[in-house]
Amino acid sequence: MPKIRDVYFKAIEEGKEHCVTSQDIRLLISRDMGYAEPIDTLFHQNDEFTAKSQFDVQFARLLKGEPVEYILNEAKFLDHRLYVDENVLIPRMETEELIANISERITDYYDPRNYLVCADIGTGSGCIAIALKSIFHNWLITATDISEGALNVAKKNMETYHLSIHTELGESLEPFIRNNMALDIIVSNPPYILNKDEVQDSVKNYEPSSALYLDKNHSVYESIFRDYKKVKKGTLLMCFEIGYDLENYLTDLMKRYLENYDYDFVKDLNGLTRFLFICCH
């Protein structure tokens, strides 16, 4: 039976030409061995690696470029471990920053302790809705997606954390208009990538393209801006994750569709413009 350290260092060597990270290797080993965190592998280096056959199968997938989150069907998002598969995007740090920005800015518009009606459009794994409901327990949150497969993933994660979040299959604001729902807050991380050449192969080859690429002829941003009056009952706050190169495009859309509004483009921790907050009065 090989030792964990021997398997680990062999995998490091094999993974070099495939850009496999040591973090991903430790993550596979820790999950296969039932450790709580990848760092735990460092404290068990001399243990026998009893899950070698399972690791070999997973590592072969990793060498082909498949994201480790899909291999393990798990992604970490803030304090949550979420189930993910090929139906949904893997949650990323920028979306965690979106949640942090909402939490910080919400008091500029509302008392967050109040009963507020919130839409999470394009929920994917449900990470945004789950994070917001975990912070703001009084909010009535409805999460939507155009993909039934994605909604099934979101429901699975909501059930794991015993959160009361409504889900609807549908595009943009259509489910809310159909149900005559008035909203206080719209949150969305819609498709926003313009240049496909900038996308890593592991993303391009495995993550759902419908959730990645912006089609300016069929834009979630434009659809929301066009129909927002149909769900507005008073002050309406809209919070978006955006592509770093969309500021001019979104400014033009706001001018075309919105009335009596304030807006703020916000940079992420890398100094890129990645979020848009709009308040329609």
MARDREN-476414 format. One record per residue: x, z, y negated of N, C-alpha, C in turn; residue in one letter. Coordinates in nm, 3 decimals, decimal comma, always signed. Each point is the difference from the previous one (the first is absolute). Layout:
! residues N
X Z Y X Z Y X Z Y A
...
! end
This chain:
! residues 281
+0,085 +0,000 +0,120 -0,085 +0,000 -0,120 +0,088 +0,000 -0,125 M
-0,014 -0,099 -0,091 +0,084 -0,005 -0,119 -0,033 +0,112 -0,098 P
+0,099 +0,035 -0,082 -0,021 +0,096 -0,107 -0,062 -0,072 -0,120 K
-0,071 +0,076 -0,082 -0,063 -0,058 -0,119 +0,105 -0,064 -0,090 I
+0,113 +0,066 -0,021 +0,102 -0,054 -0,090 +0,052 -0,134 +0,051 R
+0,014 -0,016 +0,132 +0,050 -0,126 +0,054 -0,099 -0,114 -0,023 D
-0,126 +0,026 +0,021 -0,104 -0,100 -0,024 -0,006 -0,036 -0,149 V
+0,010 +0,103 -0,082 -0,008 -0,020 -0,145 +0,114 -0,089 -0,050 Y
+0,124 +0,032 +0,035 +0,113 -0,077 -0,051 +0,004 -0,142 +0,057 F
-0,045 -0,016 +0,124 -0,008 -0,135 +0,057 -0,103 -0,083 -0,077 K
-0,113 +0,061 -0,034 -0,104 -0,070 -0,074 +0,047 -0,035 -0,141 A
+0,077 +0,088 -0,062 +0,056 -0,028 -0,132 +0,084 -0,127 +0,004 I
+0,086 -0,013 +0,100 +0,086 -0,117 +0,013 -0,082 -0,126 +0,025 E
-0,095 +0,008 +0,091 -0,082 -0,116 +0,032 -0,087 -0,043 -0,118 E
-0,039 +0,098 -0,082 -0,092 -0,031 -0,109 +0,064 -0,051 -0,126 G
+0,132 +0,006 -0,010 +0,068 -0,037 -0,124 -0,032 -0,142 -0,045 K
+0,009 -0,096 +0,092 -0,022 -0,139 -0,040 -0,147 -0,033 -0,020 E
-0,087 +0,093 +0,034 -0,144 -0,020 -0,019 -0,054 +0,085 -0,115 H
+0,089 +0,064 -0,074 -0,038 +0,084 -0,115 -0,092 +0,115 +0,039 C
+0,018 +0,052 +0,121 -0,076 +0,117 +0,045 +0,063 +0,124 -0,061 V
-0,082 +0,087 -0,058 +0,052 +0,118 -0,068 +0,015 +0,117 +0,097 T
+0,095 +0,088 -0,032 +0,018 +0,121 +0,080 -0,124 +0,088 -0,007 S
-0,069 -0,003 -0,113 -0,122 +0,080 -0,015 -0,107 -0,045 +0,100 Q
-0,015 -0,131 +0,016 -0,099 -0,051 +0,094 +0,036 +0,037 +0,144 D
+0,129 -0,004 +0,033 +0,043 +0,037 +0,134 -0,027 +0,148 +0,027 I
+0,033 +0,084 -0,097 -0,027 +0,143 +0,016 -0,150 +0,027 +0,012 R
-0,079 -0,078 -0,076 -0,145 +0,018 +0,006 -0,053 -0,032 +0,139 L
+0,047 -0,111 +0,059 -0,042 -0,034 +0,136 +0,039 +0,109 +0,099 L
+0,125 +0,043 -0,008 +0,048 +0,103 +0,094 -0,080 +0,129 -0,015 I
-0,023 +0,041 -0,124 -0,070 +0,127 -0,023 -0,143 -0,006 +0,052 S
-0,069 -0,114 -0,020 -0,137 -0,011 +0,050 -0,002 -0,005 +0,153 R
+0,095 -0,074 +0,059 +0,004 -0,010 +0,146 +0,029 +0,134 +0,066 D
+0,079 +0,083 -0,070 +0,036 +0,130 +0,056 -0,095 +0,112 -0,045 M
-0,095 -0,033 -0,086 -0,097 +0,100 -0,043 +0,051 +0,094 -0,107 G
+0,106 -0,039 -0,073 +0,050 +0,083 -0,109 -0,090 -0,015 -0,122 Y
-0,002 +0,102 -0,084 -0,087 -0,002 -0,118 +0,048 -0,099 -0,104 A
+0,131 -0,009 -0,022 +0,055 -0,085 -0,104 +0,124 -0,073 +0,051 E
+0,033 -0,117 -0,058 +0,120 -0,074 +0,041 +0,129 +0,081 -0,011 P
+0,006 +0,090 -0,098 +0,120 +0,081 -0,019 +0,027 +0,088 +0,122 I
-0,104 +0,028 +0,078 +0,016 +0,086 +0,118 +0,091 -0,062 +0,105 D
+0,015 -0,132 -0,002 +0,089 -0,064 +0,097 +0,144 +0,047 -0,019 T
+0,037 +0,037 -0,122 +0,136 +0,046 -0,026 +0,029 +0,133 +0,068 L
-0,104 +0,079 +0,023 +0,017 +0,131 +0,061 -0,018 -0,004 +0,152 F
-0,027 -0,121 +0,051 -0,019 -0,015 +0,145 +0,086 -0,114 +0,054 H
+0,114 -0,025 -0,066 +0,082 -0,115 +0,036 +0,046 +0,003 +0,145 Q
+0,024 +0,117 +0,053 +0,054 +0,011 +0,136 -0,108 +0,018 +0,106 N
-0,127 -0,008 -0,043 -0,108 +0,007 +0,098 -0,007 -0,130 +0,079 D
-0,049 +0,009 +0,123 -0,023 -0,121 +0,077 -0,119 -0,077 -0,060 E
+0,018 -0,132 -0,011 -0,106 -0,083 -0,058 -0,095 -0,043 +0,112 F
-0,106 +0,076 +0,016 -0,092 -0,020 +0,112 -0,100 -0,112 -0,023 T
-0,001 -0,057 -0,120 -0,097 -0,107 -0,032 +0,070 -0,134 -0,021 A
+0,111 -0,022 +0,072 +0,082 -0,120 -0,022 -0,077 -0,129 +0,025 K
-0,079 -0,008 +0,104 -0,071 -0,124 +0,031 -0,101 -0,036 -0,110 S
-0,069 +0,100 -0,052 -0,096 -0,023 -0,110 +0,074 -0,043 -0,125 Q
+0,113 +0,064 -0,028 +0,080 -0,035 -0,118 +0,050 -0,143 +0,010 F
+0,043 -0,043 +0,116 +0,053 -0,136 +0,015 -0,104 -0,105 -0,037 D
-0,124 +0,021 +0,041 -0,107 -0,093 -0,033 -0,024 -0,002 -0,151 V
-0,005 +0,117 -0,061 -0,024 +0,010 -0,143 +0,116 -0,057 -0,080 Q
+0,121 +0,027 +0,045 +0,118 -0,047 -0,072 +0,009 -0,153 +0,004 F
-0,042 -0,060 +0,109 -0,002 -0,147 +0,009 -0,094 -0,059 -0,105 A
-0,112 +0,066 -0,021 -0,094 -0,045 -0,105 +0,062 +0,018 -0,139 R
+0,072 +0,110 -0,019 +0,066 +0,026 -0,127 +0,106 -0,107 -0,029 L
+0,074 -0,042 +0,101 +0,102 -0,102 -0,018 -0,060 -0,135 -0,041 L
-0,124 -0,024 +0,038 -0,068 -0,124 -0,038 -0,055 +0,004 -0,142 K
+0,011 +0,117 -0,065 -0,044 +0,012 -0,139 -0,133 +0,067 -0,020 G
-0,064 +0,044 +0,108 -0,130 +0,066 -0,014 +0,018 +0,135 -0,068 E
-0,081 +0,030 -0,101 +0,012 +0,129 -0,069 -0,020 +0,117 +0,096 P
+0,080 +0,103 -0,018 -0,007 +0,116 +0,088 -0,137 +0,067 -0,007 V
-0,068 -0,013 -0,116 -0,132 +0,062 -0,014 -0,101 -0,064 +0,095 E
+0,011 -0,130 +0,022 -0,090 -0,067 +0,095 +0,037 +0,034 +0,144 Y
+0,128 +0,014 +0,026 +0,045 +0,035 +0,135 -0,055 +0,137 +0,040 I
+0,002 +0,093 -0,094 -0,046 +0,136 +0,028 -0,147 +0,022 -0,036 L
-0,061 -0,101 -0,065 -0,137 +0,014 -0,050 -0,014 +0,123 -0,090 N
+0,098 +0,018 -0,087 -0,003 +0,117 -0,089 +0,080 -0,027 -0,127 E
-0,059 +0,040 -0,113 +0,071 -0,009 -0,128 -0,025 +0,129 -0,078 A
+0,103 +0,047 -0,066 -0,013 +0,121 -0,081 -0,042 -0,039 -0,141 K
-0,100 +0,070 -0,053 -0,046 -0,025 -0,136 -0,032 +0,135 -0,063 F
+0,083 +0,040 -0,099 -0,010 +0,132 -0,060 +0,002 +0,105 +0,111 L
-0,104 +0,082 +0,011 +0,001 +0,106 +0,103 -0,068 -0,043 +0,129 D
-0,032 -0,128 +0,013 -0,078 -0,046 +0,114 +0,082 -0,091 +0,091 H
-0,030 +0,008 +0,128 +0,050 -0,097 +0,098 -0,118 -0,087 +0,040 R
+0,010 -0,128 -0,032 -0,113 -0,091 +0,018 +0,024 -0,097 +0,114 L
-0,105 -0,030 +0,072 +0,005 -0,106 +0,101 +0,004 -0,134 -0,072 Y
+0,090 -0,089 +0,041 +0,006 -0,135 -0,054 +0,021 -0,099 +0,114 V
-0,055 -0,120 -0,018 +0,028 -0,110 +0,091 +0,000 -0,129 -0,081 D
+0,001 -0,113 +0,070 +0,018 -0,129 -0,068 -0,120 -0,038 -0,087 E
-0,107 +0,078 +0,002 -0,116 -0,027 -0,086 +0,019 +0,046 -0,143 N
+0,101 +0,085 -0,025 +0,014 +0,061 -0,132 +0,146 -0,005 -0,048 V
+0,015 +0,003 -0,131 +0,133 +0,015 -0,058 +0,055 +0,138 +0,032 L
+0,131 +0,008 +0,010 +0,066 +0,129 +0,013 +0,003 +0,067 -0,137 I
-0,054 +0,120 -0,015 +0,002 +0,068 -0,131 +0,143 +0,017 -0,051 P
+0,015 -0,015 -0,131 +0,133 +0,004 -0,060 +0,008 +0,102 -0,113 R
+0,123 +0,027 -0,042 +0,025 +0,102 -0,100 -0,069 -0,032 -0,132 M
-0,010 -0,130 -0,035 -0,064 -0,036 -0,127 -0,146 +0,046 -0,003 E
-0,066 -0,005 +0,115 -0,139 +0,045 +0,005 -0,007 +0,152 -0,010 T
+0,100 +0,069 +0,051 +0,009 +0,144 -0,023 +0,014 +0,029 -0,150 E
+0,077 -0,084 -0,068 +0,015 +0,016 -0,146 -0,132 -0,026 -0,071 E
-0,080 -0,095 +0,051 -0,131 -0,025 -0,059 -0,085 +0,127 +0,007 L
-0,001 +0,066 +0,115 -0,077 +0,124 +0,016 +0,050 +0,106 -0,098 I
+0,133 +0,011 -0,013 +0,057 +0,099 -0,091 -0,041 -0,029 -0,144 A
+0,000 -0,126 -0,038 -0,041 -0,038 -0,136 -0,146 +0,029 -0,025 N
-0,085 -0,027 +0,098 -0,142 +0,032 -0,015 -0,019 +0,150 -0,017 I
+0,067 +0,078 +0,083 -0,012 +0,146 -0,008 +0,044 +0,053 -0,135 S
+0,103 -0,063 -0,056 +0,054 +0,045 -0,128 -0,087 -0,042 -0,117 E
-0,062 -0,118 +0,009 -0,072 -0,058 -0,114 -0,150 +0,028 +0,000 R
-0,055 +0,043 +0,112 -0,145 +0,009 +0,012 -0,061 +0,093 -0,105 I
+0,071 +0,104 -0,039 -0,056 +0,095 -0,097 -0,010 -0,060 -0,140 T
+0,063 -0,114 -0,023 -0,016 -0,069 -0,128 -0,139 -0,062 -0,013 D
-0,069 -0,014 +0,113 -0,128 -0,070 +0,001 -0,115 +0,085 +0,052 Y
+0,027 +0,086 +0,098 -0,105 +0,078 +0,065 +0,051 +0,140 +0,031 Y
-0,093 +0,090 +0,024 +0,032 +0,125 +0,067 +0,001 -0,032 +0,150 D
+0,118 -0,002 +0,063 +0,008 -0,043 +0,140 -0,074 +0,091 +0,097 P
-0,042 +0,118 -0,046 -0,075 +0,090 +0,087 -0,146 -0,043 +0,012 R
-0,041 -0,091 -0,089 -0,138 -0,046 +0,002 -0,026 -0,094 +0,118 N
-0,128 -0,022 +0,022 -0,044 -0,095 +0,103 +0,017 -0,140 -0,056 Y
+0,102 -0,071 +0,046 +0,028 -0,135 -0,049 -0,014 -0,100 +0,113 L
-0,049 -0,118 -0,033 -0,022 -0,106 +0,099 +0,116 -0,099 -0,010 V
+0,071 -0,016 +0,111 +0,125 -0,076 +0,001 -0,006 -0,109 +0,107 C
+0,048 -0,119 -0,036 +0,011 -0,111 +0,095 +0,148 -0,028 +0,028 A
+0,032 -0,010 +0,128 +0,133 -0,045 +0,044 -0,019 -0,139 +0,058 D
+0,039 -0,101 -0,074 -0,026 -0,139 +0,039 +0,122 -0,059 +0,069 I
-0,021 -0,047 +0,123 +0,111 -0,049 +0,082 +0,074 +0,117 +0,061 G
-0,072 +0,085 +0,070 +0,055 +0,130 +0,042 +0,111 -0,011 +0,105 T
-0,002 -0,106 +0,083 +0,103 -0,013 +0,103 -0,001 +0,119 +0,095 G
+0,111 +0,071 +0,006 +0,012 +0,118 +0,087 -0,082 +0,118 -0,047 S
-0,055 -0,010 -0,122 -0,075 +0,112 -0,057 +0,087 +0,097 -0,075 G
+0,127 -0,033 -0,020 +0,095 +0,096 -0,058 -0,041 +0,048 -0,138 C
-0,050 -0,090 -0,086 -0,037 +0,039 -0,136 -0,122 +0,093 +0,003 I
-0,104 -0,042 +0,072 -0,121 +0,082 +0,008 +0,029 +0,137 +0,060 A
+0,081 +0,003 +0,104 +0,033 +0,126 +0,067 +0,079 +0,092 -0,093 I
+0,097 -0,056 -0,071 +0,080 +0,081 -0,092 -0,086 +0,055 -0,113 A
-0,086 -0,084 -0,058 -0,084 +0,045 -0,111 -0,101 +0,105 +0,045 L
-0,061 -0,020 +0,116 -0,099 +0,097 +0,049 +0,067 +0,133 +0,034 K
+0,125 -0,005 +0,044 +0,073 +0,123 +0,032 +0,033 +0,079 -0,125 S
+0,013 -0,069 -0,113 +0,032 +0,066 -0,127 -0,127 +0,039 -0,074 I
-0,095 -0,095 -0,007 -0,122 +0,019 -0,079 -0,119 +0,009 +0,097 F
-0,027 +0,121 +0,046 -0,097 +0,020 +0,106 -0,143 -0,034 -0,043 H
-0,029 +0,009 -0,129 -0,136 -0,022 -0,047 -0,034 -0,148 -0,022 N
+0,099 -0,086 +0,007 -0,027 -0,140 -0,025 -0,076 -0,064 +0,115 W
-0,093 -0,086 -0,035 -0,068 -0,084 +0,100 +0,077 -0,132 +0,006 L
+0,070 -0,022 +0,110 +0,088 -0,117 +0,011 -0,056 -0,097 +0,103 I
-0,008 -0,126 -0,039 -0,036 -0,107 +0,091 +0,118 -0,095 +0,011 T
+0,044 -0,025 +0,122 +0,114 -0,088 +0,026 -0,051 -0,131 +0,060 A
+0,045 -0,112 -0,055 -0,047 -0,130 +0,047 +0,117 -0,088 +0,042 T
-0,032 -0,099 +0,083 +0,098 -0,101 +0,037 -0,074 -0,123 +0,050 D
+0,065 -0,115 -0,011 -0,060 -0,123 +0,052 +0,027 -0,016 +0,149 I
+0,090 +0,081 +0,053 +0,040 -0,008 +0,141 -0,064 +0,113 +0,079 S
-0,076 -0,037 +0,103 -0,059 +0,102 +0,087 +0,107 +0,076 +0,076 E
+0,108 -0,072 +0,039 +0,111 +0,066 +0,068 +0,065 +0,105 -0,087 G
+0,018 -0,030 -0,129 +0,058 +0,097 -0,092 -0,092 +0,120 -0,017 A
-0,130 -0,024 -0,014 -0,094 +0,111 -0,015 +0,000 +0,092 +0,122 L
+0,017 -0,057 +0,118 +0,007 +0,082 +0,120 +0,123 +0,092 -0,003 N
+0,112 -0,053 -0,050 +0,121 +0,082 -0,014 -0,025 +0,112 -0,101 V
-0,060 -0,036 -0,115 -0,028 +0,100 -0,103 -0,091 +0,111 +0,054 A
-0,104 -0,039 +0,072 -0,093 +0,099 +0,056 +0,072 +0,094 +0,096 K
+0,088 -0,056 +0,081 +0,077 +0,081 +0,095 +0,081 +0,107 -0,073 K
+0,064 -0,041 -0,111 +0,080 +0,095 -0,077 -0,086 +0,104 -0,072 N
-0,114 -0,043 -0,051 -0,090 +0,095 -0,066 -0,053 +0,103 +0,099 M
-0,031 -0,044 +0,120 -0,047 +0,093 +0,103 +0,110 +0,098 +0,041 E
+0,124 -0,047 +0,004 +0,111 +0,088 +0,036 +0,009 +0,118 -0,095 T
-0,023 -0,026 -0,128 +0,013 +0,105 -0,101 -0,136 +0,059 -0,039 Y
-0,105 -0,035 +0,074 -0,133 +0,060 -0,018 -0,047 -0,010 -0,146 H
+0,017 -0,121 -0,056 -0,037 -0,023 -0,139 -0,129 -0,080 -0,008 L
-0,087 +0,043 -0,090 -0,127 -0,069 -0,020 +0,019 -0,112 -0,103 S
+0,029 -0,119 +0,050 +0,021 -0,118 -0,084 -0,088 -0,111 +0,056 I
-0,081 -0,060 -0,085 -0,087 -0,108 +0,043 +0,080 -0,130 +0,007 H
-0,034 -0,088 +0,093 +0,068 -0,130 +0,010 -0,104 -0,111 -0,003 T
+0,042 -0,113 -0,056 -0,087 -0,118 -0,008 +0,083 -0,124 +0,023 E
-0,052 -0,092 +0,080 +0,063 -0,131 +0,018 -0,048 -0,091 -0,113 L
+0,096 -0,059 -0,072 -0,040 -0,088 -0,108 +0,115 -0,027 -0,095 G
-0,022 -0,095 -0,089 +0,104 -0,048 -0,090 -0,019 +0,054 -0,140 E
+0,108 +0,049 -0,058 +0,004 +0,043 -0,140 -0,115 +0,099 -0,028 S
-0,078 -0,025 -0,106 -0,108 +0,093 -0,038 -0,132 -0,031 +0,069 L
-0,003 -0,101 +0,084 -0,126 -0,044 +0,062 -0,075 +0,112 +0,071 E
+0,066 +0,085 +0,082 -0,075 +0,107 +0,068 -0,067 +0,097 -0,097 P
+0,063 +0,024 -0,114 -0,055 +0,095 -0,098 -0,115 -0,063 -0,078 F
+0,014 -0,127 -0,034 -0,108 -0,072 -0,067 -0,121 -0,010 +0,092 I
+0,025 -0,032 +0,128 -0,106 -0,012 +0,099 -0,077 +0,130 +0,016 R
+0,070 +0,113 -0,009 -0,063 +0,131 +0,020 -0,036 +0,070 -0,131 N
+0,008 -0,074 -0,111 -0,036 +0,054 -0,132 +0,075 +0,129 -0,031 N
+0,129 +0,001 +0,031 +0,082 +0,119 -0,026 +0,068 -0,011 -0,135 M
-0,005 +0,109 -0,076 +0,074 +0,010 -0,125 +0,129 +0,078 +0,026 A
+0,110 -0,045 -0,060 +0,131 +0,057 +0,028 +0,061 +0,065 -0,123 L
+0,078 +0,105 +0,025 +0,082 +0,061 -0,104 +0,144 -0,051 +0,006 D
+0,047 -0,027 +0,121 +0,140 -0,037 +0,020 +0,010 -0,113 +0,103 I
+0,081 -0,098 -0,031 +0,035 -0,105 +0,096 +0,150 +0,007 +0,023 I
+0,041 +0,009 +0,125 +0,142 +0,000 +0,036 +0,023 -0,115 +0,097 V
+0,108 -0,074 -0,020 +0,026 -0,111 +0,091 +0,148 -0,036 +0,004 S
+0,043 -0,031 +0,121 +0,133 -0,058 +0,023 -0,023 -0,136 +0,066 N
-0,041 -0,100 -0,080 -0,039 -0,129 +0,057 +0,122 -0,088 +0,026 P
-0,020 -0,116 +0,064 +0,112 -0,094 +0,017 +0,057 -0,038 -0,137 P
+0,133 +0,010 -0,014 +0,057 -0,029 -0,132 +0,132 -0,077 +0,002 Y
+0,045 -0,043 +0,116 +0,129 -0,069 +0,007 -0,019 -0,147 -0,034 I
+0,077 -0,048 -0,098 -0,007 -0,140 -0,039 +0,102 -0,086 +0,073 L
+0,122 +0,051 +0,012 +0,111 -0,077 +0,057 +0,025 +0,041 +0,144 N
-0,044 -0,083 +0,094 +0,016 +0,033 +0,142 +0,147 +0,003 +0,042 K
+0,086 -0,070 -0,075 +0,142 -0,004 +0,035 +0,068 +0,135 -0,019 D
-0,063 +0,090 -0,079 +0,058 +0,131 -0,025 -0,034 +0,102 +0,109 E
-0,086 -0,041 +0,093 -0,050 +0,093 +0,100 +0,095 +0,005 +0,120 V
+0,034 +0,121 +0,045 +0,086 +0,018 +0,116 -0,066 -0,056 +0,125 Q
+0,083 -0,048 +0,093 -0,053 -0,058 +0,124 -0,086 +0,098 +0,078 D
+0,041 +0,128 +0,002 -0,076 +0,099 +0,076 -0,140 +0,019 -0,056 S
-0,015 -0,021 -0,131 -0,132 +0,006 -0,064 -0,075 -0,131 +0,024 V
+0,068 -0,111 -0,026 -0,061 -0,133 +0,012 -0,049 -0,028 +0,142 K
+0,076 +0,045 +0,099 -0,030 -0,034 +0,139 -0,098 +0,095 +0,068 N
-0,020 +0,120 -0,057 -0,079 +0,100 +0,072 -0,118 +0,056 -0,079 Y
+0,011 +0,012 -0,132 -0,108 +0,061 -0,075 -0,105 -0,104 -0,039 E
-0,127 +0,039 -0,015 -0,108 -0,097 -0,023 +0,015 -0,074 -0,133 P
+0,009 -0,131 +0,006 +0,023 -0,080 -0,121 -0,115 +0,012 -0,098 S
-0,121 +0,023 +0,050 -0,117 +0,012 -0,087 +0,009 +0,120 -0,093 S
+0,084 +0,097 +0,036 +0,017 +0,120 -0,083 +0,124 -0,007 -0,087 A
+0,076 -0,110 +0,012 +0,128 -0,010 -0,070 -0,004 -0,091 -0,121 L
-0,053 -0,122 +0,017 +0,023 -0,107 -0,096 -0,118 -0,021 -0,095 Y
+0,033 -0,009 -0,128 -0,100 -0,022 -0,104 -0,036 -0,148 -0,010 L
-0,128 -0,029 +0,012 -0,053 -0,133 -0,024 -0,073 +0,004 -0,134 D
+0,057 -0,061 -0,101 -0,059 +0,008 -0,134 -0,137 -0,066 -0,008 K
-0,032 -0,082 +0,100 -0,133 -0,061 +0,003 -0,101 +0,090 +0,069 N
+0,047 +0,107 +0,060 -0,089 +0,093 +0,070 +0,061 +0,140 -0,010 H
+0,009 +0,051 -0,122 +0,073 +0,122 -0,029 -0,094 +0,121 -0,001 S
+0,041 +0,107 +0,068 -0,077 +0,124 -0,003 -0,004 +0,055 -0,142 V
+0,112 -0,010 -0,070 +0,003 +0,048 -0,139 -0,109 -0,070 -0,082 Y
-0,001 -0,133 +0,006 -0,098 -0,075 -0,080 -0,143 +0,031 +0,042 E
-0,022 +0,014 +0,129 -0,134 +0,031 +0,049 -0,049 +0,135 -0,053 S
+0,086 +0,099 +0,001 -0,037 +0,132 -0,052 -0,026 -0,006 -0,149 I
+0,087 -0,067 -0,074 -0,018 -0,010 -0,146 -0,130 -0,075 -0,033 F
-0,029 -0,102 +0,077 -0,119 -0,082 -0,027 -0,129 +0,078 +0,022 R
+0,000 +0,091 +0,101 -0,124 +0,066 +0,040 -0,008 +0,148 -0,038 D
+0,098 +0,052 -0,073 +0,008 +0,144 -0,020 -0,124 +0,058 -0,068 Y
-0,065 -0,078 -0,087 -0,117 +0,051 -0,071 -0,115 +0,034 +0,094 K
+0,000 -0,063 +0,118 -0,108 +0,021 +0,096 +0,009 +0,135 +0,070 K
+0,115 +0,067 -0,012 +0,018 +0,131 +0,064 +0,035 +0,109 -0,102 V
+0,001 -0,035 -0,127 +0,040 +0,094 -0,105 -0,123 +0,076 -0,050 K
+0,009 +0,135 +0,001 -0,111 +0,081 -0,051 +0,037 +0,072 -0,129 K
+0,129 +0,017 -0,021 +0,050 +0,069 -0,119 +0,146 -0,039 -0,013 G
+0,087 +0,098 -0,018 +0,142 -0,028 +0,003 +0,040 -0,044 +0,141 T
+0,076 -0,109 +0,008 +0,047 -0,050 +0,129 +0,152 -0,012 -0,004 L
+0,066 +0,071 +0,090 +0,145 -0,005 +0,011 +0,039 -0,090 +0,117 L
+0,090 -0,096 -0,027 +0,049 -0,089 +0,105 +0,151 +0,020 +0,015 M
+0,043 +0,020 +0,124 +0,139 +0,031 +0,030 +0,050 -0,099 +0,105 C
+0,103 -0,077 -0,035 +0,048 -0,105 +0,089 +0,149 +0,015 +0,029 F
+0,038 -0,032 +0,124 +0,139 -0,033 +0,029 +0,014 -0,150 -0,021 E
+0,108 -0,043 -0,066 +0,014 -0,141 -0,036 +0,140 -0,049 +0,033 I
+0,016 -0,131 +0,004 +0,132 -0,059 +0,015 +0,077 +0,013 -0,129 G
+0,131 +0,012 +0,010 +0,085 +0,020 -0,117 -0,008 -0,117 -0,098 Y
-0,046 -0,117 +0,046 -0,001 -0,121 -0,083 -0,140 -0,041 -0,042 D
-0,096 +0,094 +0,001 -0,140 -0,036 -0,029 -0,049 +0,045 -0,137 L
+0,086 +0,056 -0,082 -0,047 +0,058 -0,126 -0,070 -0,103 -0,088 E
+0,059 -0,118 -0,018 -0,062 -0,102 -0,086 -0,130 -0,051 +0,060 N
+0,000 -0,023 +0,129 -0,120 -0,048 +0,070 -0,115 +0,100 -0,015 Y
+0,027 +0,128 +0,019 -0,105 +0,101 -0,007 -0,045 +0,024 -0,144 L
+0,092 -0,010 -0,095 -0,037 +0,013 -0,141 -0,098 -0,109 -0,040 T
+0,025 -0,123 +0,045 -0,092 -0,111 -0,028 -0,137 +0,023 +0,063 D
-0,001 +0,051 +0,124 -0,129 +0,027 +0,065 -0,078 +0,108 -0,073 L
+0,068 +0,104 -0,045 -0,069 +0,107 -0,074 -0,063 -0,055 -0,127 M
+0,074 -0,082 -0,072 -0,053 -0,059 -0,123 -0,122 -0,088 +0,027 K
+0,001 -0,065 +0,116 -0,109 -0,093 +0,032 -0,128 +0,073 +0,039 R
+0,013 +0,115 +0,071 -0,119 +0,060 +0,061 -0,040 +0,137 -0,055 Y
+0,095 +0,080 -0,046 -0,031 +0,139 -0,032 -0,039 +0,018 -0,146 L
-0,080 +0,105 -0,024 -0,042 +0,035 -0,136 +0,023 +0,149 -0,023 E
+0,037 +0,034 -0,122 +0,014 +0,140 -0,041 +0,083 +0,079 +0,100 N
+0,126 -0,036 +0,012 +0,086 +0,059 +0,103 +0,138 +0,035 -0,057 Y
+0,063 +0,096 +0,063 +0,140 +0,033 -0,023 +0,074 -0,022 +0,131 D
+0,127 -0,033 -0,009 +0,076 -0,023 +0,124 +0,144 +0,044 -0,017 Y
+0,063 +0,023 +0,113 +0,140 +0,043 +0,000 +0,068 -0,054 +0,126 D
+0,104 -0,080 -0,020 +0,085 -0,040 +0,111 +0,105 +0,109 +0,021 F
+0,021 +0,039 +0,125 +0,087 +0,113 +0,032 +0,111 -0,046 +0,094 V
+0,120 +0,045 -0,026 +0,115 -0,035 +0,083 +0,013 +0,096 +0,118 K
+0,058 -0,050 +0,108 +0,028 +0,086 +0,115 +0,136 +0,065 -0,015 D
+0,044 +0,072 +0,102 +0,127 +0,073 -0,008 +0,121 -0,092 -0,005 L
-0,021 -0,128 +0,032 +0,108 -0,099 -0,009 +0,001 -0,073 -0,134 N
-0,090 +0,040 -0,090 -0,005 -0,061 -0,132 -0,075 -0,131 -0,005 G
-0,078 -0,032 +0,106 -0,078 -0,123 +0,003 -0,145 +0,030 -0,034 L
-0,065 -0,092 -0,069 -0,141 +0,016 -0,034 -0,082 -0,021 +0,126 T
-0,059 +0,109 +0,052 -0,066 -0,007 +0,132 -0,142 +0,058 +0,001 R
-0,046 +0,052 -0,114 -0,133 +0,060 -0,002 -0,071 -0,037 -0,129 F
-0,132 -0,010 +0,008 -0,083 -0,028 -0,116 -0,118 +0,097 -0,001 L
-0,015 +0,070 -0,113 -0,113 +0,090 -0,019 -0,085 -0,054 -0,115 F
-0,129 -0,014 +0,026 -0,093 -0,052 -0,100 -0,116 +0,097 -0,013 I
-0,035 +0,033 -0,123 -0,118 +0,081 -0,026 -0,100 -0,084 -0,079 C
-0,116 -0,025 +0,061 -0,108 -0,073 -0,067 -0,101 +0,101 -0,053 C
-0,018 +0,002 -0,129 -0,084 +0,101 -0,065 -0,146 -0,045 -0,004 H
! end
